[in-house]
Amino acid sequence: MQDPNRRPPLFNSRQRIILWLACSAVFFEAFDVSIVNLALPAIGKDFHVPLASAQWVQTLYLIAFGGFLLPGGRLCDHAGSRRIFLIGMFVFGASSALAFISHSFPLLLLARASQGIGAALAIPGSISLLSRYFSEGSQRQNAIGTFGAFAAVGFAGGLAGGGLIASVLDWHWIFGVNVPVLLPVWLAGYFLIPREEVLAKGSLNLLKASWLTATLLLICYTIHQLPLLGRTLWPCLLTALLSGALFLMDDRRQRRPFFSRGLYPSGHGYRALAASSILGACFLGFIFLVTAGFYQVLQWDARATGLLFFPYSIASAGVSRFLLPVLFKRLGIAGVAQLSLVLLLAGILLLLTGIGTGQLVYFLLALFLVNSLAIAIGYPALSILSLSDVPTDRQGIAAGLQAAIYTTGTGVGLSLIGLCLLSVTEGPMALGLSLPCMVMALLSAFGVLLLAAKGSGRSGV
């Protein structure tokens, strides 16, 4: 006999399957981004290329990922979230296999670009699946909170595992570990995700989609190469901005625009997008700076530094899963997003103190505030805020837009750090790391003010 006082489960069996599959996609995307960082020296040594050239293994992935996210989101609305999710996961898995067997540098670069395209289809597909199959309120909040937790664990696993795999086995295995797991994930998605009715009407307009993709690729390339472009910076930047402006002007005149004017009826989404960009810039900038601080200020090696990240990021998974729902009830979505940027600012200031004093305790406290708290509550809160009032037939493009803005922000953060490091070529190492720390602190402070401005609301949604 059933207990009448027993609460019904939050998710049904179909929703749990969809959540697991969506979380698998974001786990492997985050895992892949972070694991490559610590393996780049081994890749460069194996192919006899300098580290600056080996960095293209990461840069090309991020450019392709950022450039194809918005078309990927648009495709979700026209072809269905399930279909685009499956295509993205297939491309990502096949590209991982190609990277695993790569024995030439150009082939590895091709595989990484293909991985970026696959991820740019799978991530909007995953978020769109969550938006379609989980109702607004506690269901969607818990689902996206879990989704964010898997991203944190994936990023942590990559940081801890990259150096270990590259040193104990071989760098090829950082890609090879994906394949035996992604195959059953793809099969489960194919057979268990229900086919959906596609709500968006009209043609995709491949010409406009190609125009948008080319513009985004140029923007991403310019951002990632900002410290190195020299005299070609302004022509690249102006060309990208002019192309984007012309695209938006043309889009407004279309009967079925690529970007609907009613995408964000309440206006919360625009504020969430700006804050997402700042969160992406400051979080990845923080990871870069804290890693450099461990290497250069505390004299730790790659293996010890990678392993240190792991418990903090595992803690972030617990925060996303258990603390985040409580915070949503107490502070509201917008309030949690604002709190995350306050914690991010505090963590960056602690890191700045640690770099200046060389004391480990400040590094550890900074990691706790940023890795265990800020990103764990900020990414899910801003994702929910950016999708909260989007019409059902526009969820795909909104998911792609949020992911693209966040990813573009990460590129901006790393480029700003590169510019700061180039401007400080003399003096103590701590001084060179302090300047980009101060820039990241100013960015995160602006994010706090942005979400605190009139109209953001304490409860948000």
C-alpha angles and dihedrals in degrees: 000000000000120000107244090209094055112110116234115248116270093230131035121225094266092050092050090054092049091047092051092049094047091048090051090058096051091042093058093042091053092040091053095048094052101036093059093058095069093042097054095094090054092047091050092048093049094051094036094238126133119257091252089060093042088056087072087075086071099030095053091051092051093046092051091044094050094041097053101038097091095046086046091055091047090051089055089061093047104036100025132264093256095054095046092045091053094045091049094049091047093051091046093050095045090048090050089055090049091050090049093057095037112129097170129060096232091052091051090051090051090050092050093050088051090050089054091052091048092050090047088060098039098049098053087041091055096046091045090052090053091049093049100044102035119065121231115271128038094351095057093037092055092044095051090042089057090045090055091047091057090050089054093048091047092051090047094048091052093050092049096040103040097073093039096051094044093049101037101035121007133289090249088072093065084074097031094062089066098061104066091047099042094054096064089041090056093046091049090050093049095052102030107038107084119236110254136210110251108235102189115090132207132037124312092233099225093198092060091042089053091048091052092047093051090049093049092047090053092047092049092046092050092048095048093045095041096119092047106040096083112172092003092060098089097045090050093045095045092046091052094047093045091049090049093048092049090048092053092046091051091044092057091058095054123100089225105030122200088232111042116221089225096053092116108026096177098039094236090114096063092052090047091051093052091047090047090056091051092046091051093048095047098041097051089039089053092050090051093047097044090049090049089048092055091048101042107025103032096027096229122157127239096258095052092044093050093049091049091060093056103075092044093053092044086055088054089058089056091047091052092047103042113012098040097066089052092050091049090056094046102039107017125233097289091045092054091048090052092047090053092057091047089054090046091053091048091049093051091050090051090050089051089054091048092051090050097046101031091226118146095214093070091052091051094049091047091052091050094051095044107029098033101035119010100050093036093060100025102056095050093042094051091044091054092044092052092051101034100101101020115127114253095247091054099049093105097056090042091053091048091047093052093048092045093050092048092048092047088052091056090054091049091051094052092045092051089051090050091052091049092050091049091051093054105055098146135051133041119341090239090061092055091053095043096064096058088043089059091048091052090048091054091049093051091046089054089052091054090052091046093057092040092054120112112282099033093095129206096252096037101189 
